[in-house]
């Protein structure tokens, strides 16, 4: 029988356990949070965004990736710039799995910070490289090339704009 708890104190206790020194306790807590599903989303998003402990952010990212709720997309885009490489990897993998649902938030972030953030560019490259979607493949290839070549940073924003316009996500 799956763990089903909407009790905030149970979820809070599990979140606290994500910082335990014992990896087995952290693992069990994360798995219970995943089974809890959507009720655990907000506390996990808070842990991903605000915890000072790398391990807690990693556990939260791992759990959120397993829950795969669209409300995690923007926080995962933000986590592409996490100081702990393992968190950025989990965020990138979750966004890659989200596919086209992740594109608007990712492309908007690239437009705003793409020329300044190598971490964001590297994460976006990992996410978008190899993604295929009829009608978007040429635009994606253009953007991926811009992300690969340091001298083409100025091409990132227009390439992101083109995709967003085609998706109807820009005015």
N, C-alpha and C positions, 0 to 999 in steps of 0.2 A: 504494500500500500504506500502510495506516494506521500511524502511529508506535505501536509496542507495546513498552513498556519497563517492567519491574517493578524495574529496578535503582534502588535507593534513591539512589545517587550521581547518576544521571542526573536523577532527579526533583529532588533537592536542588539540582543545578546549574541546572535550569530555574527553580526557585523563586527562586534568587539573581538570575537574569536578569530577574525581574519588577521589580527595582529599578534596572535599567540606565537611564542617561540617554537612550539611543536608543530611541525609541518603536517602531521596527521590531523591535528585539531583544526588547522586552517583548511585543509582539504575537505574534511567532513562538513565544516561550517559552509564552505563555498557550495558544496553539492546540495546541502539542505536549502540554501538560498536559491539556487537554480530551480530546485523542485517547487519552492514556494512561488516562483514566477513573478508575475506583475506586481504583487504587493511588496516585493523586495526591491523593485526597480528604483524608487526614489532614494532609499538609503544607500544602495549600491552606487548610484550616480553621484551622490554626495561624497562617498568614500573615494571614488575615482577622481573627482575634481579637487577635493580638499584635504585628503590625508597627506600628512608629511612623511608617512612611511611608504617606501617603495613597494614593500611586500603587500601592503594593504591595497594600494592602487592596482598592483598586478592581479591580486585575487579578485578585486572588484571588476577589472577589465575582463578577466577570464569568465566570471559568472555572467556579466552582461552580454558577452559574446555568445554564450550558450543560451541565454534567454532570448536574444535576437529580437528585441522590441525596437521599433523605429524611433522611439524617443531617445535611444542611446546614440543615434547618429551624430548629432551635433557635439555631444560630449566626447565621442570617439574622435571626431575631427580635431577637437581641442587637444586630445590626448596624443595626437601625432607629434606634438611638441613637448611631450613629457621628458623630463631629464633622465628617466630610467628607460633604457633602450628596450627592455622586455615589455614594458607597458605600451610603448609606441608600436612594437611588433603586433601585440594582441589587438590594438586598436585598428591597425592597418588590415589585419586579417578579417576582423569583423566587418569593416567597411567594404572590403573586397567581396565578402560573402553577401552583403546587402545589395551589391550591384548598383543598378541605376537609381535605386532609392537614395543612395548616399551621394550621388553626383551633385545635386544642388548645393548642399552644405559644403562639400569639398571644394567645388568650383568657386563658390563665394569666398571661402577662406583663401584660396589661391589668389583671387583677385585682390584681396585686401593685404595679405601678408606674403604672397608667393615670392616676391622679389627679395624679401628680407629673411625668410626662414628656410634654411636648407633642410631642416628636419621635415617641415611641411611638404616641401617639394619632393623629397625622397619618399615620404609616405604616399603622396599622391601618385608618384610614378609607380610604386609597387602596386597600388590599388588599381590604377587604370590600365597598366600595361597588360595586354592580352585580353582585356574585356572587349567583347563584341556585341554590337547591337545594330541591327539593320537601320540604315539611315544615319548612323553616327560614326561608323568606322573610320572614315577619312578624318573627321574632326578629332576623334580620339587619338589617332596616330599623330596628327599635327601637334596636339597638346603634349603627348608623351615625348615626342622629339624635342619640344621646347623645354621640357623638364630634364632631359638628358644632357643638354648642351648648355654649359654655364653661360656662354655668350649670348644666349637667346632668351634671357629672362624677360625682356620687354615683350616677347611674343606670348607669354603665359596668359596675361589678362585678356588680350583679344581672342585667343583660342578658347579660353573659359567662357567668355561672353558669347561666342558663336554657339557653343553647346547649350548654354542656358537659354538663349533665344530660341533655338530649335526645340527645346523642351517646353517652351512657353513659360519659363520661370523668370523672365525679365519683362519690364514694361516697355 
